[in-house]
Amino acid sequence: GLGVASRRHLARQMLKTRSCFSTCPDDVIDSIMDRASSIKLTKGDVLYRQGEPGESLMVVLEGRLKVVKTTADAKEVV
């Protein structure tokens, strides 16, 4: 996996080149990065549950996420 410095560098690069923030000046990107933290999840961990308030920006640096919606009859839609 990536070290802390490598993850921060990659996250900054992704914000600057592959996101809606790509046109922002460097000081805005720096401000976002100053507030950033890094987490590592393993298979089966839950990052966010349906209905929870969306209060953060998340950037996936490595791996994949599975997005699931649970229907009224308890079926999972991936």
N, C-alpha and C positions, 0 to 999 in steps of 0.2 A: 504494500500500500504506500501511499504518499505520506511524506513527513509534513509537519505543521506548516513550515515555510513553503513547501511545494503546493500544498492545498490552498493556502492563501493566495499564492501567485496565480494558480489556475483559476480560482474563483474570480479574482480581479480581471483576469484575461477574458473569462466567459462573460462577465458583466459588460466589459468594454466592447466585445466583438459579437456576441451572440444573444443579446437581450434587448429589451425595450430601453435599456439605459445606454446603449451604444453611442448615442449622440450627446451624452452628458459630458461636461468638462471633467477633467481629472480630479478636481477638488470634490466634486459630487461623488464620484466613484470612491475616492479616498474616505469620504464621510460615511458611506455605506459600509466600507470595509472596516472602519474603526468600530462599528457596532456589531460586526460579524462574529459569530462563534461557529465552531466546527463540531459536528457530531458524527459518530460512526454507528451505523445500524447493522444488525445481522439479520439473516433471513428469518422472517416471521415477526420482526419488530414492527410496531405500529408507529408511524410518524404523525398521523393526523386522523381523527375520526370525524365522520360525517356529522355535521351540526355544530362542531366546535368553531369558535370564531377564528377567522383567518387574520392573524395579527403579525405575520412574518413573511419574509421572502426566503425561499429555499432554492438552492442551486445544487443539483446533483453532479458531483465531480467524478465519481466512479460508480459503476454498477447500474442496477435497474431498480425501478419502483413499480409495484403492482398497484394500480388504482382500482378499487372495488366500490361499487354502489350496492347497497342492500335494498331490495325491493320490499314493498309492503308485505308480501307473502314470504319474506325471509330468504329469497334467492339472491345469490351474488351475481352481479353483472360486472365483468372485468373490462 
